[in-house]
Amino acid sequence: MKISEARGRLKIGDEIRTNGDCGRIRSRGFFTGKVISVNVDSFNVDSQSEGYRSWGIFFDNPGEIKLLNRKEVTIMNKLSIMMKKLLSSDIQTLVKAGYINGDLNLTTEGERALNAVLFEANKKALVELAEKELADAKEDTK
């Protein structure tokens, strides 16, 4: 990702790999280090391999950065092992897709998907109901 996209995501202790330098892209390529401080507009990296105790990098730097030691947190990562064993594979799929949350309630996206499925499954009955209402409205206007 771009260094600018790391603002708000970096935490002290994160292992990173970057080609960012003070305001520019490093001519010597990427280096690896550990984030030792995060400020509003910059962060500092400890990189003993580069011979520096602290390497300051601004978030507006055009370079790239990769978080090395952090897993993407998903709802399935948050569920306990017991919950994963108790939930059916269908429910797990719905959780992974974001249709239901960790409390097993429908999300907004889940409600949209459910409405689409219900509409397709009941389209014929819905058309019949609409035709009846239109006929009733036509009779009322007479």
C-alpha positions as CSV (number, residue, x, y, z in Angstrom):
1,M,0.0,0.0,0.0
2,K,1.0,3.6,-0.3
3,I,2.6,5.2,2.8
4,S,-0.2,7.7,2.8
5,E,-2.7,4.9,3.2
6,A,-1.0,3.7,6.4
7,R,-2.1,6.8,8.3
8,G,-4.3,5.6,11.2
9,R,-3.3,1.9,10.6
10,L,0.3,1.9,11.9
11,K,0.9,1.0,15.5
12,I,4.0,1.1,17.6
13,G,5.7,-2.3,17.4
14,D,4.6,-3.0,13.8
15,E,7.2,-4.7,11.6
16,I,7.2,-3.0,8.2
17,R,9.0,-3.0,4.9
18,T,9.2,0.3,3.1
19,N,11.1,2.3,0.5
20,G,10.1,5.6,2.1
21,D,12.6,8.2,3.1
22,C,12.3,11.7,4.5
23,G,10.0,13.1,1.9
24,R,11.1,10.9,-1.0
25,I,11.5,7.3,-2.2
26,R,14.8,5.7,-1.2
27,S,17.2,5.3,-4.0
28,R,18.7,2.2,-2.3
29,G,15.3,0.4,-2.3
30,F,13.3,-1.2,0.5
31,F,14.4,-1.7,4.1
32,T,12.7,-3.5,7.1
33,G,12.3,-2.1,10.5
34,K,10.0,-1.7,13.6
35,V,7.7,1.3,14.1
36,I,8.9,3.0,17.3
37,S,6.6,6.0,17.3
38,V,3.6,7.3,15.3
39,N,2.8,11.0,15.1
40,V,0.1,13.0,13.3
41,D,2.1,13.5,10.1
42,S,4.9,11.0,10.4
43,F,6.3,7.9,12.0
44,N,9.7,6.6,13.1
45,V,11.2,3.3,12.2
46,D,14.0,1.6,14.1
47,S,16.2,0.0,11.5
48,Q,19.5,-1.3,12.9
49,S,20.3,-2.9,9.5
50,E,20.5,0.6,7.9
51,G,22.7,1.9,10.7
52,Y,20.1,4.4,12.1
53,R,18.4,4.2,15.4
54,S,15.3,6.1,14.1
55,W,14.2,6.7,10.5
56,G,11.6,9.4,10.2
57,I,9.0,9.0,7.4
58,F,6.2,11.4,6.6
59,F,2.7,10.0,5.7
60,D,2.7,12.2,2.5
61,N,5.7,10.2,1.2
62,P,5.1,8.7,-2.3
63,G,6.7,5.4,-1.3
64,E,5.2,2.0,-0.5
65,I,4.8,0.2,2.8
66,K,3.9,-3.3,3.8
67,L,2.9,-4.5,7.3
68,L,4.8,-7.7,8.0
69,N,3.5,-8.9,11.3
70,R,-0.2,-8.1,11.2
71,K,-3.0,-10.4,10.2
72,E,-6.1,-8.8,8.7
73,V,-8.7,-9.0,11.4
74,T,-11.9,-10.5,10.1
75,I,-15.0,-11.5,12.0
76,M,-14.1,-15.2,11.6
77,N,-10.8,-14.4,13.4
78,K,-12.7,-12.9,16.2
79,L,-15.0,-15.8,16.8
80,S,-13.8,-18.3,19.3
81,I,-12.8,-21.8,18.3
82,M,-15.9,-23.2,20.1
83,M,-18.2,-20.9,18.2
84,K,-16.6,-21.9,14.9
85,K,-17.3,-25.6,15.8
86,L,-20.9,-24.9,16.9
87,L,-21.8,-22.8,13.8
88,S,-22.9,-24.7,10.7
89,S,-20.9,-24.1,7.6
90,D,-23.8,-22.2,6.1
91,I,-23.8,-19.8,9.0
92,Q,-20.0,-19.4,8.8
93,T,-20.4,-18.6,5.1
94,L,-23.0,-15.9,5.9
95,V,-20.7,-14.4,8.6
96,K,-17.7,-14.4,6.2
97,A,-19.8,-12.8,3.5
98,G,-20.8,-10.1,5.9
99,Y,-24.5,-10.9,5.7
100,I,-24.7,-11.6,9.5
101,N,-22.6,-10.3,12.3
102,G,-20.9,-12.0,15.2
103,D,-24.2,-11.8,17.2
104,L,-25.8,-13.7,14.3
105,N,-28.0,-10.7,13.4
106,L,-28.6,-9.6,9.8
107,T,-26.3,-6.8,8.7
108,T,-27.5,-4.0,6.3
109,E,-25.9,-5.9,3.4
110,G,-27.6,-9.1,4.6
111,E,-31.0,-7.4,4.6
112,R,-30.4,-6.2,1.1
113,A,-29.4,-9.7,0.0
114,L,-32.4,-11.3,1.8
115,N,-34.8,-8.8,0.2
116,A,-33.4,-9.6,-3.3
117,V,-33.9,-13.4,-2.6
118,L,-37.4,-12.9,-1.3
119,F,-38.3,-10.7,-4.3
120,E,-37.1,-13.2,-6.8
121,A,-38.8,-16.1,-5.0
122,N,-42.1,-14.3,-4.6
123,K,-42.2,-12.1,-7.7
124,K,-45.3,-13.8,-9.1
125,A,-47.3,-13.4,-5.9
126,L,-46.2,-9.7,-5.7
127,V,-47.3,-9.1,-9.3
128,E,-50.7,-10.6,-8.5
129,L,-51.1,-8.4,-5.4
130,A,-50.1,-5.3,-7.4
131,E,-52.7,-6.2,-10.2
132,K,-55.4,-6.6,-7.5
133,E,-54.6,-3.3,-5.9
134,L,-54.6,-1.6,-9.3
135,A,-58.0,-3.1,-10.1
136,D,-59.4,-2.0,-6.7
137,A,-58.1,1.5,-7.3
138,K,-59.6,1.6,-10.7
139,E,-63.0,0.5,-9.3
140,D,-62.8,3.1,-6.5
141,T,-62.3,5.9,-9.1
142,K,-65.6,4.9,-10.9
